[in-house]
């Protein structure tokens, strides 16, 4: 992490937010609502939190449209 941060700040002149940044396996981290699978051929998949958020939004909107309630 230290070497990557040093490269980004000195060479590319970018700011690194240490609170948001982390170094971990790609299938453990979430980036822009997606994660990767841990296979030989990695694939993108939608993150679990993104799916939960979408389902809760759909649930509330579909319940509002029910005429019998």
Secondary structure, DSSP 8 states (H G I E B T S, - for coil): -HHHHHIIIIIS-----TTT-----TTTS-BTTEEE--SSS--EEE-HHHHHHHHHHHHHHHHHT-TT-
